[in-house]
Amino acid sequence: MLIRKPHLKREQGPYRAAELEGRGVAVGSAAAGYAFDAAKEVLARLGAMIRQGSSVDAAVFDATGCRDVPSLARLHGFFGPLLRQLAACARLVVLAADPSERTAPVERAAARAVEGFVRTLAKEVGRNGSTANLLYVSRSAVDRLEGPLRFFCTHHSAYVSGQPVFVTTQARPPANLAPGTPRLRGKFAVVTGAARGIGAAISLRLAEEDARVLCVDVSHAAEPPGALALDITAADAPRALVDCVRANAHGIDILVHSAGITRDRTLRKMSEAEWDAVIAVNLAAIVALDAAIDAAGLLRDDAREICMSSVSGIAGNLGQANYAATKSALIGYASARAEQLARRGITVNCAAPGFIETEMTRRIPFLIREAGRRMNALSQGGQPRDVAELVTFLALPESSGVTGQTIRVCGQALLGA
């Protein structure tokens, strides 16, 4: 059976102040929801036209008031009729209470039920290129919704769907952060693996937001805004990176660990060299670079660090024991590092790509490649820019509420769903 591939709308260029200008947004709430007013204020700043009954480009529903079984009916009551009014590539966002903040079993059950609902909703609307995502919003973090809503309500998040994201006060917010257009101007970013593919797309996307980008790779296969030829597994690599940063900036505001390799083979056939090579690039080098950066005091307060995990690190994948081990390790690494650095306002997160159309995936045998493309709610592979959009969102000052998390950019892949 031929699965129709919907056309995905993607934003072009940098963020705009009125990102939702001219787009119809439906809003709703369960009784006694605590995030509704804050969400409406953000939507108004983004230029959204709040409406019901006509073509809907985005929808935000506050389910933080769902505290018992009957209250869950509001999800059906809001989205059931709305699905008939969705424009192509609509962006649906549900806000829910953090289950850990609910102590009564039935209240925690109600909060957690929202996730199952959103994951299923995402699969139902994916056929027309639409997405649905969940924001678990801590009661104390309702003032941190600007970055998440700007991303998830717009086409910047075209290939991110079915994802639960926690918005918390774990990390200190930047000082004097006024609502408005995201600001990366003057920020100094370091991106490893930046010569091609996803790393190159990340470098260009950050530069599009006026960040100064130091592109680190073993070669200059691309023409990045600034470059450092460096084998990150070399013994002197940490010192070389520290020296380069000191020569070009006062410190690092955005650190993206995008370098990675594969040496795929089933475990019984995998050589020690194949195992060691992947561990060295995908994990050991990141730990060593971070240790040197920390020792030199180069990661600035309110910095953003993003590690490149993978759906393989979440679900495993045949013939990728080495790769999956490293990508899963980064999830734990980012979570613990986020806790250590939160008091300085630094956030640490992972982006976990699924099947992305790159030079690496083009080498996969045709039938396996086609399966990877089709086995997700959007019925297609993603683009390097899709990953770059997620990384840029995580790099924003407005994203201080998101830390210690792993967000998949995979079109809601069936793998590990």
C-alpha positions as CSV (number, residue, x, y, z in Angstrom):
1,M,0.0,0.0,0.0
2,L,1.4,3.4,-1.0
3,I,1.5,5.8,1.9
4,R,0.9,9.4,0.9
5,K,3.6,11.8,2.0
6,P,2.1,15.1,3.2
7,H,3.9,18.3,2.3
8,L,5.5,19.8,5.4
9,K,5.4,23.6,5.9
10,R,8.7,24.9,7.3
11,E,9.6,28.4,8.4
12,Q,12.1,30.2,6.3
13,G,14.7,32.6,7.8
14,P,15.1,33.7,11.4
15,Y,12.5,34.1,14.1
16,R,10.1,37.0,13.8
17,A,8.5,39.1,16.6
18,A,5.0,38.3,15.4
19,E,5.6,34.7,14.5
20,L,1.9,33.8,14.4
21,E,0.7,36.9,12.6
22,G,-2.2,36.1,10.2
23,R,-2.7,32.6,11.6
24,G,-5.8,31.5,13.3
25,V,-5.3,29.9,16.7
26,A,-8.0,28.1,18.7
27,V,-7.6,28.1,22.5
28,G,-9.4,26.2,25.2
29,S,-9.1,25.1,28.8
30,A,-10.3,22.6,31.3
31,A,-11.9,24.1,34.4
32,A,-9.5,25.8,36.8
33,G,-6.5,25.5,34.5
34,Y,-3.6,27.6,35.7
35,A,-1.6,28.1,32.5
36,F,-4.4,29.5,30.3
37,D,-3.9,33.3,30.9
38,A,-0.1,33.1,30.5
39,A,-0.5,31.1,27.2
40,K,-3.0,33.6,25.8
41,E,-0.6,36.5,26.6
42,V,2.2,34.7,24.7
43,L,-0.1,34.0,21.7
44,A,-1.2,37.7,21.6
45,R,2.5,38.8,21.6
46,L,3.1,36.4,18.7
47,G,0.3,38.1,16.7
48,A,-2.1,35.1,16.8
49,M,-5.7,35.6,15.7
50,I,-7.7,33.8,18.4
51,R,-10.7,32.2,16.8
52,Q,-13.0,29.1,16.6
53,G,-15.2,27.7,13.9
54,S,-13.0,28.5,10.8
55,S,-9.8,27.2,9.4
56,V,-7.4,26.6,12.4
57,D,-3.6,26.9,11.9
58,A,-2.7,26.1,15.5
59,A,-4.4,25.3,18.8
60,V,-3.4,25.5,22.4
61,F,-5.4,23.7,25.1
62,D,-4.8,24.1,28.8
63,A,-5.3,20.7,30.5
64,T,-3.6,21.7,33.8
65,G,-7.1,21.7,35.3
66,C,-7.6,18.0,34.6
67,R,-7.6,16.6,38.1
68,D,-10.1,13.7,37.9
69,V,-11.6,11.3,35.5
70,P,-14.6,13.4,34.4
71,S,-12.4,16.4,33.6
72,L,-10.6,14.4,30.9
73,A,-13.8,14.7,28.7
74,R,-12.7,18.3,28.0
75,L,-9.9,17.0,25.8
76,H,-12.5,15.2,23.6
77,G,-14.9,18.1,23.7
78,F,-12.3,20.6,22.5
79,F,-10.3,18.5,19.9
80,G,-13.1,16.3,18.5
81,P,-14.9,19.1,16.7
82,L,-11.6,21.0,16.0
83,L,-10.1,18.3,13.9
84,R,-12.6,19.0,11.2
85,Q,-11.4,22.6,11.0
86,L,-7.6,22.0,10.9
87,A,-5.6,23.6,8.1
88,A,-2.8,21.6,6.6
89,C,0.3,21.4,8.8
90,A,-1.6,22.7,11.9
91,R,0.4,22.9,15.2
92,L,-1.5,21.5,18.2
93,V,-0.1,22.1,21.8
94,V,-1.6,20.8,25.0
95,L,-0.5,22.1,28.4
96,A,-0.7,19.7,31.3
97,A,0.3,19.7,35.0
98,D,3.6,18.1,35.9
99,P,2.5,14.7,37.3
100,S,5.1,14.8,39.9
101,E,3.4,17.8,41.4
102,R,0.2,15.9,41.9
103,T,0.2,13.7,45.0
104,A,-3.3,12.2,44.9
105,P,-3.3,9.0,42.7
106,V,-6.3,10.0,40.6
107,E,-4.9,13.5,40.0
108,R,-1.6,12.1,38.9
109,A,-3.4,9.7,36.7
110,A,-5.4,12.5,35.1
111,A,-2.2,14.5,34.4
112,R,-0.5,11.5,32.9
113,A,-3.5,10.5,30.8
114,V,-2.9,13.7,28.8
115,E,0.3,12.3,27.4
116,G,-1.4,9.2,26.0
117,F,-4.0,11.4,24.4
118,V,-1.4,13.7,22.8
119,R,0.7,10.9,21.4
120,T,-2.4,9.4,19.8
121,L,-3.6,12.8,18.6
122,A,-0.2,13.3,16.9
123,K,-0.6,10.1,15.0
124,E,-4.1,11.0,13.8
125,V,-3.2,14.4,12.5
126,G,0.1,13.5,11.0
127,R,-1.6,12.4,7.7
128,N,-2.0,16.1,6.7
129,G,1.4,17.2,8.0
130,S,0.0,18.4,11.3
131,T,1.8,17.9,14.7
132,A,0.7,17.6,18.3
133,N,3.0,18.1,21.3
134,L,2.7,18.2,25.1
135,L,4.1,20.8,27.5
136,Y,4.1,19.6,31.1
137,V,4.1,23.0,32.8
138,S,5.1,23.4,36.4
139,R,2.8,25.8,38.3
140,S,5.8,28.0,39.1
141,A,6.9,28.0,35.4
142,V,3.9,29.5,33.6
143,D,6.0,32.6,32.9
144,R,8.4,30.5,30.8
145,L,6.1,29.5,28.0
146,E,7.2,32.1,25.4
147,G,10.1,30.0,24.0
148,P,8.2,26.7,23.9
149,L,5.0,28.2,22.4
150,R,7.0,30.1,19.8
151,F,8.5,26.9,18.7
152,F,5.7,24.3,19.0
153,C,3.0,26.6,17.6
154,T,4.9,27.4,14.5
155,H,6.4,25.6,11.5
156,H,9.8,25.8,13.2
157,S,8.7,22.5,14.8
158,A,7.6,20.9,11.5
159,Y,9.2,17.5,12.2
160,V,8.8,17.3,16.0
161,S,5.6,15.6,17.0
162,G,4.1,13.5,19.8
163,Q,6.7,14.8,22.2
164,P,6.3,15.5,26.0
165,V,8.4,18.4,27.1
166,F,8.7,19.6,30.7
167,V,8.7,23.4,31.4
168,T,10.2,23.9,34.9
169,T,12.1,26.4,37.0
170,Q,15.1,24.1,37.5
171,A,17.4,26.5,35.7
172,R,17.6,30.2,36.7
173,P,16.1,32.5,34.1
174,P,18.3,35.1,32.3
175,A,18.3,38.5,34.0
176,N,16.4,41.3,32.4
177,L,14.7,39.0,29.8
178,A,11.9,41.0,28.3
179,P,9.3,39.2,26.0
180,G,9.9,39.6,22.3
181,T,12.0,38.3,19.4
182,P,14.5,35.6,20.5
183,R,17.9,37.1,20.7
184,L,21.1,35.3,19.7
185,R,22.9,38.4,18.4
186,G,26.3,38.7,20.0
187,K,26.1,35.1,21.4
188,F,29.2,33.0,20.7
189,A,28.4,29.4,19.7
190,V,30.7,26.3,19.2
191,V,29.4,23.5,17.0
192,T,31.3,20.3,16.5
193,G,30.9,18.1,13.5
194,A,30.0,21.3,11.6
195,A,31.4,20.6,8.2
196,R,28.4,18.8,6.7
197,G,25.0,17.4,7.3
198,I,23.2,18.2,10.6
199,G,26.2,20.0,12.1
200,A,26.4,22.3,9.0
201,A,22.7,23.0,9.2
202,I,22.9,23.9,12.9
203,S,25.8,26.3,12.3
204,L,24.0,28.1,9.5
205,R,20.7,28.3,11.5
206,L,22.4,29.8,14.5
207,A,24.2,32.2,12.3
208,E,20.9,33.1,10.8
209,E,19.9,34.3,14.3
210,D,23.0,36.5,14.3
211,A,25.1,34.2,16.6
212,R,28.8,34.1,16.0
213,V,29.6,30.5,15.2
214,L,32.9,28.6,15.6
215,C,32.5,25.5,13.4
216,V,34.7,22.6,14.6
217,D,35.4,19.6,12.4
218,V,38.2,17.4,11.1
219,S,38.0,19.1,7.7
220,H,36.6,22.2,6.0
221,A,34.1,20.4,3.8
222,A,31.7,23.3,4.1
223,E,32.2,27.1,4.2
224,P,31.1,27.9,7.7
225,P,31.0,31.4,9.3
226,G,34.2,30.5,11.2
227,A,36.2,27.3,11.3
228,L,38.6,25.2,13.4
229,A,40.0,22.1,11.9
230,L,40.2,19.7,14.8
231,D,40.1,16.0,15.5
232,I,38.1,16.0,18.7
233,T,39.4,12.6,19.8
234,A,43.0,13.8,19.8
235,A,44.7,14.2,23.1
236,D,45.4,17.9,22.6
237,A,41.9,18.7,21.2
238,P,40.5,20.1,24.5
239,R,43.4,22.4,24.9
240,A,43.2,23.5,21.2
241,L,39.5,24.3,21.5
242,V,40.0,26.3,24.7
243,D,42.8,28.3,23.2
244,C,40.7,29.0,20.1
245,V,37.7,30.2,22.1
246,R,39.9,32.4,24.3
247,A,41.4,34.0,21.1
248,N,38.0,34.7,19.6
249,A,35.5,35.4,22.5
250,H,35.0,36.0,26.2
251,G,33.3,32.6,26.6
252,I,30.8,30.2,25.1
253,D,27.1,31.0,25.1
254,I,26.0,28.0,23.0
255,L,27.8,24.7,22.9
256,V,26.5,22.1,20.5
257,H,28.0,18.6,20.5
258,S,27.0,17.4,17.0
259,A,30.0,15.4,15.9
260,G,29.3,11.7,15.6
261,I,30.2,8.6,13.6
262,T,28.7,5.1,13.0
263,R,30.5,1.8,12.6
264,D,27.5,-0.4,12.2
265,R,27.8,-4.2,12.6
266,T,26.1,-6.8,14.7
267,L,27.7,-7.3,18.0
268,R,29.2,-10.7,17.3
269,K,30.9,-9.3,14.2
270,M,31.9,-5.9,15.6
271,S,35.6,-5.4,16.1
272,E,37.2,-3.8,19.1
273,A,38.4,-1.0,16.8
274,E,34.8,-0.4,15.6
275,W,33.5,-0.2,19.1
276,D,36.3,2.1,20.3
277,A,36.0,4.5,17.4
278,V,32.4,5.2,18.1
279,I,32.9,5.5,21.8
280,A,35.8,7.9,21.3
281,V,33.9,10.3,19.0
282,N,30.4,10.1,20.3
283,L,31.0,10.1,24.0
284,A,34.6,10.3,25.3
285,A,35.4,13.4,23.3
286,I,32.3,15.2,24.6
287,V,33.2,14.5,28.2
288,A,36.8,15.6,27.6
289,L,35.9,18.8,25.8
290,D,33.4,19.7,28.5
291,A,35.9,19.1,31.3
292,A,38.4,21.4,29.6
293,I,35.8,24.1,29.0
294,D,34.6,23.9,32.6
295,A,38.2,24.0,34.0
296,A,38.9,27.1,31.9
297,G,35.6,28.7,33.0
298,L,34.5,29.3,29.4
299,L,30.9,28.2,29.7
300,R,29.2,31.5,30.5
301,D,26.2,32.0,32.9
302,D,22.9,31.4,31.1
303,A,24.7,29.3,28.4
304,R,22.9,26.6,26.4
305,E,24.5,23.2,25.8
306,I,22.9,20.7,23.4
307,C,24.1,17.1,22.9
308,M,23.1,15.1,19.8
309,S,21.5,11.9,20.9
310,S,19.4,9.7,18.6
311,V,16.2,7.6,18.4
312,S,18.6,4.7,18.4
313,G,19.8,5.7,21.8
314,I,16.2,5.6,23.1
315,A,15.0,2.4,21.3
316,G,18.1,0.6,20.2
317,N,18.7,-0.5,16.6
318,L,20.0,-3.6,15.0
319,G,23.8,-3.5,14.3
320,Q,24.3,-0.3,16.3
321,A,25.2,-1.5,19.8
322,N,28.2,0.9,19.9
323,Y,26.2,3.9,18.5
324,A,23.1,3.3,20.6
325,A,25.2,3.0,23.8
326,T,26.8,6.4,23.2
327,K,23.6,8.1,22.3
328,S,21.8,6.7,25.3
329,A,24.8,7.7,27.5
330,L,24.4,11.3,26.4
331,I,20.8,11.3,27.7
332,G,22.0,10.5,31.2
333,Y,25.0,12.8,30.8
334,A,22.8,15.8,29.8
335,S,20.3,15.1,32.6
336,A,23.0,15.1,35.3
337,R,24.9,18.0,33.9
338,A,21.7,20.1,33.8
339,E,21.3,19.6,37.5
340,Q,24.9,20.7,38.2
341,L,24.7,23.8,36.1
342,A,21.1,25.0,36.7
343,R,22.0,27.5,39.5
344,R,24.1,29.4,36.9
345,G,21.1,29.6,34.5
346,I,22.8,27.1,32.1
347,T,20.5,24.5,30.4
348,V,21.7,21.2,29.0
349,N,19.5,19.1,26.7
350,C,19.6,16.4,24.0
351,A,18.2,16.5,20.5
352,A,17.4,13.0,19.3
353,P,17.0,12.8,15.5
354,G,15.2,10.0,13.8
355,F,15.6,9.4,10.1
356,I,17.1,12.5,8.6
357,E,18.1,12.9,4.9
358,T,21.9,13.2,5.1
359,E,24.9,11.8,3.3
360,M,25.1,9.2,6.0
361,T,21.5,7.9,5.5
362,R,21.9,8.0,1.7
363,R,24.4,5.1,2.1
364,I,21.7,2.9,3.8
365,P,20.3,0.1,1.5
366,F,17.3,1.3,-0.4
367,L,14.6,-0.8,1.2
368,I,15.8,-0.1,4.7
369,R,16.1,3.6,3.9
370,E,12.5,3.7,2.6
371,A,11.3,2.0,5.7
372,G,13.1,4.5,7.9
373,R,11.4,7.3,5.9
374,R,7.9,6.0,6.1
375,M,7.7,4.5,9.6
376,N,6.6,7.7,11.4
377,A,3.4,9.7,11.7
378,L,4.5,12.2,8.9
379,S,5.4,9.4,6.5
380,Q,8.8,10.9,5.4
381,G,12.3,11.5,6.5
382,G,13.3,14.8,8.1
383,Q,15.7,17.5,6.8
384,P,18.9,18.6,8.6
385,R,17.2,22.0,9.1
386,D,14.6,20.3,11.2
387,V,17.2,19.2,13.7
388,A,18.8,22.7,13.5
389,E,15.4,24.3,14.3
390,L,15.1,22.2,17.5
391,V,18.7,23.0,18.5
392,T,18.1,26.7,17.9
393,F,15.0,26.6,20.1
394,L,16.9,25.0,22.9
395,A,19.6,27.7,22.4
396,L,17.2,30.6,22.9
397,P,17.3,32.7,26.1
398,E,13.5,32.2,26.2
399,S,14.0,28.4,26.6
400,S,15.3,28.6,30.2
401,G,12.4,26.4,31.3
402,V,13.6,23.4,29.3
403,T,16.6,21.6,30.7
404,G,17.8,18.1,31.3
405,Q,15.6,16.7,28.6
406,T,15.8,14.7,25.4
407,I,13.4,15.8,22.6
408,R,13.0,13.7,19.5
409,V,13.0,15.2,16.1
410,C,11.7,12.2,14.2
411,G,8.2,12.9,12.9
412,Q,7.0,10.7,15.7
413,A,8.9,7.6,14.6
414,L,7.4,4.2,15.4
415,L,10.8,3.1,16.6
416,G,10.7,3.4,20.4
417,A,7.3,5.1,20.3
